[in-house]
Amino acid sequence: MLRTFPALSVAAALLIGQLIGHGTARAEDKLYEIKKTETKVAVGTKGTTSVTIATKNGWHVNGEAPITLSLTPPAGITLPKTKLVRADLAASTLESARFDVAFEAAEVGAKVITAEARFVICQETACKPVKETLSLDIDVAAPAPKVKAKAKAKKT
């Protein structure tokens, strides 16, 4: 019976460690949220999707630190810029920052732009650098069929 006690202690310690580790991850998630728009476009057209970083619980986006969004497009999607910086922000407040990502679709299908956001969030006593990898979903549809105008019949 004494031999099983150390095994139970080790199992309990591992379980507690997992619970503490998961609790920390959840607490970190509450510091900010990244919102993405899902975009639908027709092939051969230009579109825009956006990424918004929104802080929570007394944290704010550091207005002096670099903020970037590095983009990797899939086949069939072209981007005018593959790295967006603070000067490219479409909107910026103390609580949030938004990048609008312009693209052009050349192939039909579900496409995913891989993005890496880097930014710094702060509160009164501390700052935290953040690196977050995310996927921007683009639904590219076939172009709508063109409707031919009927020719008017001439009266004689």
SVG drawing of the C-alpha trace seen along z (x, -y; Angstrom):
<svg xmlns="http://www.w3.org/2000/svg" viewBox="-44 -56 52 58">
<polyline fill="none" stroke="black" stroke-width="0.4" points="0.0,0.0 2.9,-2.4 4.2,-1.9 1.0,-3.3 1.0,-6.4 4.0,-8.0 2.5,-7.2 -0.8,-8.9 1.2,-11.9 2.9,-12.2 -0.4,-11.8 -2.0,-14.5 0.9,-16.9 0.7,-16.4 -3.0,-17.0 -2.6,-20.2 0.2,-21.4 -2.0,-20.9 -4.9,-22.8 -2.6,-25.7 -1.1,-25.8 -4.5,-25.8 -5.7,-28.5 -2.7,-30.7 -3.4,-30.3 -7.0,-31.3 -6.0,-34.3 -3.6,-35.4 -6.5,-35.0 -8.5,-37.6 -5.9,-40.3 -6.8,-40.8 -8.9,-39.4 -8.2,-39.2 -11.2,-39.6 -11.1,-38.7 -13.6,-39.3 -14.5,-36.4 -14.6,-37.7 -16.4,-36.5 -15.4,-37.8 -15.8,-36.8 -12.7,-35.6 -10.9,-38.4 -12.0,-41.0 -10.3,-42.9 -11.4,-42.6 -10.5,-43.5 -10.5,-41.6 -9.6,-43.0 -7.8,-42.0 -8.7,-43.9 -6.7,-43.6 -8.9,-44.6 -7.5,-44.8 -9.5,-43.8 -9.4,-44.2 -7.5,-47.4 -4.8,-46.6 -4.2,-48.9 -2.3,-48.8 1.1,-50.4 1.1,-53.4 4.9,-53.7 5.9,-50.0 6.0,-48.5 2.9,-46.7 3.0,-44.5 1.0,-42.1 3.1,-39.7 1.1,-38.0 1.6,-34.8 -0.9,-34.5 -1.9,-31.1 -1.9,-30.4 -4.6,-32.4 -4.4,-35.4 -2.1,-38.4 -1.4,-41.0 -0.1,-44.6 1.9,-44.4 3.0,-41.3 3.9,-43.2 1.7,-45.9 3.1,-48.3 1.7,-51.0 1.5,-53.5 -0.8,-51.0 -3.4,-50.8 -6.9,-51.6 -8.0,-52.5 -6.2,-52.9 -7.3,-53.8 -5.9,-53.1 -8.1,-49.9 -7.8,-48.6 -5.9,-48.6 -7.3,-47.4 -5.4,-46.4 -7.4,-46.2 -5.8,-43.6 -6.3,-44.3 -6.0,-41.4 -7.0,-40.2 -8.5,-36.8 -7.4,-34.9 -8.7,-31.4 -12.0,-30.0 -12.1,-28.2 -11.6,-28.5 -8.4,-30.4 -6.5,-31.1 -4.0,-33.9 -1.7,-33.1 -0.9,-36.0 1.4,-36.8 0.5,-39.7 3.1,-41.3 2.2,-44.0 2.7,-45.1 -0.1,-45.5 0.4,-47.4 -1.2,-48.3 -0.1,-50.7 2.7,-48.5 3.7,-46.1 3.9,-45.6 3.6,-42.3 4.9,-41.6 2.5,-39.4 3.1,-37.2 -0.1,-35.6 -0.5,-33.4 -3.9,-33.5 -5.7,-32.5 -7.7,-34.8 -10.4,-32.9 -11.3,-34.1 -14.2,-32.5 -13.6,-33.1 -16.6,-32.4 -16.9,-32.0 -17.9,-35.3 -21.7,-35.8 -22.8,-35.0 -23.3,-38.0 -26.9,-38.7 -27.2,-39.5 -29.4,-42.4 -32.2,-41.5 -32.1,-43.4 -35.2,-45.4 -37.1,-44.4 -37.6,-47.2 -41.1,-48.1 -41.6,-48.5"/>
</svg>
